[in-house]
Amino acid sequence: MIEQWIREIKAGTNPEELGMILIHNGIVRASSKDGRRVKGMRLTYDRERLKDVLADFEKRDGIADIRVWINEGNIKTGDDIMYVLVAGCFRTDVLPVFESLIARIKKKVVNEMEDL
């Protein structure tokens, strides 16, 4: 999926507007933030809210493309939780959007993250 996204973005973006692609791959850890053992998690998210969040970030200066995939359901330790890709012109454009987007997804888009 990630390789395909990169190919599509490189093929469909003006080279004048593309100087960086950042990728986040969230993975289910074997322990929670407080140190408890985790076998997996149950995750749900709001698709409409994700569309709204993406629309907000995509219109920012210097951003050429954004792609997000979120796993849903019961997922095990080691499984992918989500992929986030932000492509743009300069590091100063892409890095702040990348960090803010991931934080907003976790806070506003994900409905439930329950340890199993």
N, C-alpha and C positions, 0 to 999 in steps of 0.2 A: 504494500500500500504506500509506504513512504517513498520508495523509489519511483513509483508511478506518479505520485504527487509532484516530486522534484522534476521529473521529465516534463510533465504537463506545464508546470510553472515556467521552466526555462524555455519551452517551446512557445508559450503564449504570452510572454511578458517582454516588453521592450527592454533590451539590454541596458539602456540608459537608466532604467528604474530598478534594476536588480543587482545588488551587490552583496546580499547576505540572506541566507535561509537558516533560521534556528528551528530545532526540533526538540520537543519534549516527549519522552516516553515514560509515563507514570506506570509503576509496577507494584503489585501487592507485595508488601514486605511481610516477613515472618513474625514481626512484632509491632505492636501499636506504639504510638508516640510515648505512652506512659510505661512501656516495657513489657506489657502483657503479650503472651504468645498468641498468634493469629493463624488460623488455618485458611482463611479466605475472607471474603466480604460480600455483602449484598449491596448492589448499587443501582439506583434509578436516577434519571435526570429528566428535566423539562425541555423537550425539543423546541418548543416555541420560544422559551426564554433564551435558549442557546442561539437561535436565529437573531433575536433582538440584540444580544450581546455582540455577536459577530458583526452585525450591521454597524454598530457603534464603532468598533475597532477598525473595520475595513476602510472607513472613510478618513482615517487619520493620515496626515501628511507623511509621505515616504513609505507607505505600506502598499505593496504590490498585490499580495494575496495572503489569505489565511485559510487554513484547513484544520478541522477538528474531527476526531472520531472518539467516541466514548463507549466503552464496554458497558453492558447492562446485564443485570441478573446476578447469579451467584458465581463469583470468580475466585479461583484458588490462589494461594501463595505462588508468586512467580508469574502469574498471568498479567497481561497488559490491562491497565485501567483506562488509559487514554493516550492518544497522540495529539499533539498540538504543533502546528507548523506555522511560522510567521515569516514571510518573505518581504524584503523591502530594499531600499536604496542604501542607506547607511546604518551602521551600528547604532548611532544615536537615535535613529528612528525606530529600529526594530527591537532593541533590547527592552526599553520601557514598555512597549506594547506587549511583548512576549510575557514579561513578568506580571503585568496588570491583568492580561487576559487569563492566564492560568489561575490567578487569585480569584478573579471574578467568576470563572467557571466553578471553582470549588465552593465559593460562597453563595452564588446566586442561581446556578444552573443545576448542580447536583442536589437532588432531593433527599437522598438517603444513602449513607455509607455506614453500614452496620457490620461489625466484626462477626465472623462465624466461628 
